[in-house]
């Protein structure tokens, strides 16, 4: 699988680093994330989230709700993440997550407790607000959303760009290739799921220039091989 690795020359995905990140993430799950999870459930039920075993919500209802949650989280994450790159916020909070310039999957949740709570708010606020205003949300939809959100985060930090990676068949999706540049350059590409906000607010210009430069280098290399 090495040929699919995005940053070929930077190797941080070692057993030692994996174990270091795993220990920290496990601690974070129980100490910082568990209270948010425990607190979310009764609030969502109070707002009207259905928890009955049957009937499950129809897929035609789940898909648009989950899509809205992705859009909301992405917008929230863009501005919160961009704010965390501001001087003292980066130095005292976000820098921990950027310990890995060539990220790997489990490092997706390797972050300062304050960052965990800030960015985690974007994940749980969407379902809570939807439930509050509509009273139409099911636990199964919520769990599906959480699972997909976690998949998105792990994939974005995987460090590999496979032919079957999500961004290669889903237009506008961020994915590993987009977010890996953010870790490598420590700038640009602040979105999580989509590339919209970086494009709209111009925080992808260095990324696009980098891609153009790499494409030109690859073209030159192919021409030399042809000769």
N, C-alpha and C positions, 0 to 999 in steps of 0.2 A: 504493500500500500504506500510505500515511501514516495513513489512517483506522483501521488496525489497530494502530498504535503505542500502547503502553500509557502511556508518559509523553510526552504530546503537547508539553509545554512545555520539556522538557529534551532538547537535541540534543547528543549526544556522539559519535554514529556518523558522524563526518566522515572524509574520506579521510586526513587527517593523523593522526587518532587510530587509524584502522584500520592504517595503516602502522607506527605506533609499537608497537602491540600485536603485530602480526604479527612484527616483528623480535625482540621479546622472547620471544614464544612459540616461535619457531624456535630461538633460542638455548637456551631451556629444554628443548626436545625433545632436542637433541643432547647437552647438558651434564648435565642432571639426570635426564631421563626415560629416555634410552637405557641408562644403566647398570642401571636397574630392569628394563627390558625384557630386556636381555641376561642379567641374573641370574635372572629369572623362569623362562626356558625350561629350563635344565638342572635346576633344582630341581623343576619340575613333572614333567619326564621321569623324574627320580630317584624321585619319588613314584608314578609309574605312568601319566602322561599319554600316551595313544596318539598317535603322529604319522604313522601309516601313511596312505597316500593313500586306500586303500579297506580295508574298507567305511566309509563315513561313518556316524556315529551316527544312529539314527532320530529323527525330529522329536519323537516321543512321549517320548524320553529328554532331548533337548536343552531343550525348553520348561520342564519342572520344574526342571532344573539351573540354567538361566539365571534363572528366577524366584527361586530360592533365593539366587543371587548378588546379585540386585537387593535382596532383603530384607536380606541381611547387610550389603551396602555402605551401604544407606540407614541402618541402625541405627548402624553404625560412624561414618558421615559425620555423622549428627545430633550425636553426642556430641563428636566431634573438632571439628566446625565450631562448635558451641556453646562449647567450650573455647577456641577461637581468638578468641572475642569477649571473653575475659577480659582486663582491663587491659593488662598488659605484652605478652601474646601478641598482642593486637590491634594495639597500637602498633608493635611491632617485626616482626610477621609478616603478619597478615591485612589490615592497613590497605592494603597494596599492591593487593590484589584489589578493595578497595572504592574505589579511585581512580575507578571508574566507577559513578556513582549511577544512571545509565540505561544498563545494559549492552548489549552487542551480541555476537553469536555467538562470534567469535574470542576475546573477552575471558574466555571460560569458563576458559581455561588461563593467564590472566594472573595469576600468583601468585608469592609468595616461594618460593625453592627448598625451604625447610623445609616450607612448606605443601604444595607439590607432593608431597613424599615422605610426609608424614603422610596426606593424603587419598588419595594414590595407593595407599597400603597397603590401604585399604578396597576398592579395585578388584581388586587381585591376591590379597589374602588369602583371599577367598571360594573361588576355584578351587583355590588351594593346599591349603586345609584340607579341601575336599571330596575332592580327589585323595588327600591323605594318609590320610584315614579310610576311603575307599571303593576307591581305586585304579581308579575308573571315570570317566575324563574323556578327551575327545578334543580334539585341537588345534582342530578345526573349531568345536566348542562354545565353546572359549576365545576364538577370534577373533570369533565371532558376538557373544559377551558384550561384548568390548572395543568392538566397533563400535556396539552398542546403547547402551553406557554413554557413549560419546563423543557419540552423537546426543542422548542425554538432556541432557548437560551443555551442548551448543551450543543446543539448543532452549530450555532453561531460561534461558539468558542472551540469547536473541535480541532481547528487548525488544518483541516483537510477539505479539498474541493473535489468531490467525486462527480462523475458524469451524472449520477442520479441525485445529487444534492438538490435541495428544494429550490434554490434560486435559479437552477438551470432549466427548470420547467414551469415555474410559477412566476409570471411577470411582476416586476416591482418588489419581489421578496428580497430581503437583505441577505441573510445567510452568512456562511463562514467566510466567503471571499471578501465580502463587504466589511464585516466586523474585524476580520484579521488585520486589515490595514490599519484600523483604529488602534489596535494594540501595538502594531509595529511602529507606527508613526506618532502615537500619543496625541493625535489630533484628527479632526474630520470624522464623518460617519458616526454620528451620535445616536441614530435611530436603532431600534431593536428589530422589529419585524419587517418594516417596509423602508424603501429608499426615498419616499416622497418628501419628507420634511427636510432632509439633507439637500435635496435638489431645490426645493422651494426657497429655503433660507441660505443657500449657497455655501453650506458647510461640507461640500464634497469636491470642491475645486482642486485641492491638492491631490485628492484620491484620483480624480479623472486625469489630471496631468501625469500622475504616476502610472496609471494604466496605459495612457498614450505612449509614454516613454518605453514601457516594457514591451508594448506591441511593436514599436519601431525597432527595438533591439532584437526582438524575435524575428522580425522580417529581414533585418540585415544578416542575422545568423543563417537564416534559410537560404538567402541569396548566396552567401559565401559557400555554403555546402553544395549548392547547385553548380557552382563553378569548379 
